[in-house]
Amino acid sequence: MANKKSNRGTHICKVGFYNINQKVSEVKGKSSGPGFGIYRGKKLVENGFKNVETATERAKTLLGDKYCSIYSL
């Protein structure tokens, strides 16, 4: 399955109704490493995560217990 690319970055995974995207920024031709962000639709909720594991854990806490039980996370 291919990753979907957009101006928000490359879609990595979905946690409930949140999308986790990876954006690699380049400054003067040098890559500064990947940065992960949590999106809901087109709106950025949080960003600045260094890896996907911390981003998914934060998205689970943003969902709360009610939605985690509905989405069985």
C-alpha positions in Angstrom: 0.0 0.0 0.0 1.4 3.3 -1.0 1.6 6.4 1.3 -0.6 9.3 0.3 1.5 12.5 -0.1 0.0 16.0 0.3 1.2 19.5 1.4 0.7 18.4 5.0 3.3 15.6 4.5 3.1 11.9 3.9 0.2 10.1 5.6 1.6 7.4 8.0 -1.3 6.1 10.0 -4.7 6.8 11.4 -5.6 6.8 15.1 -9.4 7.1 15.6 -10.3 10.2 13.6 -6.8 11.7 13.8 -4.2 11.3 11.0 -0.5 11.1 11.6 1.6 12.7 8.9 5.4 12.8 8.4 6.9 16.0 7.1 10.6 16.2 6.2 11.9 19.7 6.1 14.9 20.9 4.3 17.0 23.9 5.2 19.6 25.0 2.6 19.6 21.6 1.0 20.1 19.6 4.2 17.4 17.5 5.7 16.7 18.3 9.3 15.0 14.9 9.9 11.4 13.9 10.0 8.8 15.6 12.1 5.5 14.1 12.8 2.2 15.9 13.3 -1.3 15.0 14.3 -4.1 16.3 12.0 -7.9 16.1 12.1 -9.0 16.7 8.6 -7.0 19.6 7.3 -6.4 21.2 10.7 -3.1 20.7 12.5 -3.8 19.6 16.1 -0.2 19.1 17.3 3.3 18.8 15.8 6.9 18.5 16.7 7.0 14.8 17.5 10.3 13.0 16.7 9.0 9.5 16.1 5.7 7.9 15.2 5.3 6.1 18.5 5.1 9.3 20.6 2.7 10.8 18.1 0.4 7.8 18.2 0.4 7.7 22.1 -0.4 11.5 22.1 -3.3 10.9 19.7 -4.6 8.1 21.9 -4.6 10.5 24.9 -6.3 13.2 22.8 -9.0 10.7 21.9 -9.8 9.8 25.5 -11.1 6.7 27.1 -14.5 6.8 25.5 -13.3 6.9 21.9 -10.5 4.4 22.5 -13.1 1.9 23.6 -15.2 2.6 20.5 -12.2 2.3 18.1 -10.8 -0.6 20.2 -7.4 0.9 20.7 
